[in-house]
Amino acid sequence: MPSTAYLIAVLAIVFSITLALRAVPFAVLGRLRGSAIVQRLAVWMPVGILAILAVTALHGTITADAHGTWYALLAVAVTVGVHLAFGRRTILSVGAGTAVYVVLLNACA
């Protein structure tokens, strides 16, 4: 069993590295805020992250249930429609799409 001093030293090192890794991007971002690359990433990263999450979720649904595929595709269409129609509010659009999917899955099963 490692000594208490050793465990405290390891925890201090881990804490320092974690803090540095989380703080450095914010420190650097202040200097790069005017950069065209950073501005382009600010526009496209949220969309890319949501697309990756959607593909991952839909892959599990499509391979598991044939009826769930149509429900999922309809829910995606509702999500996109609400997102574009109501001022690109992500929480509203994802919530509406999720609600449509859950209702269809439970009502038609």
N, C-alpha and C positions, 0 to 999 in steps of 0.2 A: 504494500500500500504506500503510495507516495506521501511525502510529508505535507503538512499544512502550508508551509512556506512555499513549497514547489507548486502546489495547486493555486495559491494566491498569485504567484508570479505568472503562471500560465494564463489565468483569468485576466490579469492586468495587460498582458501582451495581446490577448485576443480582443479585449475591450479597446485598446489603443488602435489596433489595426482596423477593426470595424468602424470606429469613429472616424479615422482618417479616410477610409474608403467611402464613407457616406458624406464627408465634408468636402473633399477635394472637388467633386463635380460642381458643387455650388460655388466654390471659390473660383474655379476656372470659368464657369458659365457667365459670371459677371463681366469678365473681359471679352467673352465671345458673343455677347448678346446681339451685337450689330452684324455678326457674320451671316452671310447668305445661307450657309449650310445649316446653321443652328435654326434660322427662321424656317427653312424648308422642313427640317426635322420636326419642329414644333407643329407644323401642319399635318405631316404624314404619319408620324409615329402613333398617335392615338388610333387612327384608322387602321394602321397595320396591326396593332395589338388586338383590336377588336376583331379584325379579319382572322387572325391566327386562333383566337379563342372560339370564334364561330365555326371555323373549319374543324377544330378539334372536337367541339361538342357535336357537330353534325355528323362527323365520321362515326362516332359511337352510336348515334341514333340510327343512322342509315344502315349500318351493318347489323343492328340488333332487331329491328322491326320494320317490316315493309310498310305498314300503315303509318307508322311514326315518321317515315320519310316525307310523306305528303303533309303531315301536320307540321313538321319542322320547316319544310319549304314555305308553307303558308305563313308560319310565324316569322320567318326571315323576311318575307315580302311585307308583312305588317310592320315589322321593325324598321325596314328601310322607308316605307311610306310615312310612318309617324315621324321618323327622324327628319325627313325632307319637308314634311308639311308643317311641323310645329317648331321651326327655328333651330333645328339640329340639337335638340336637348337629348343627350345620350341616356340619361337615367329614365326619362319618359319613354323613349323609343325601346330601350331594352326591357323595361318593365312591361310595356304593352305587348311586345313580342313574346315574352315569357308567359304572360297571362293567357294569351291566345293559345300558345302551345299546351299549357297545362289544362286549360278548359277543353280543348279538342281531344287531348289524350285521355282525360277522365270521362268526358261525355260520350265519346264515340267508341270507347273500349268495351 
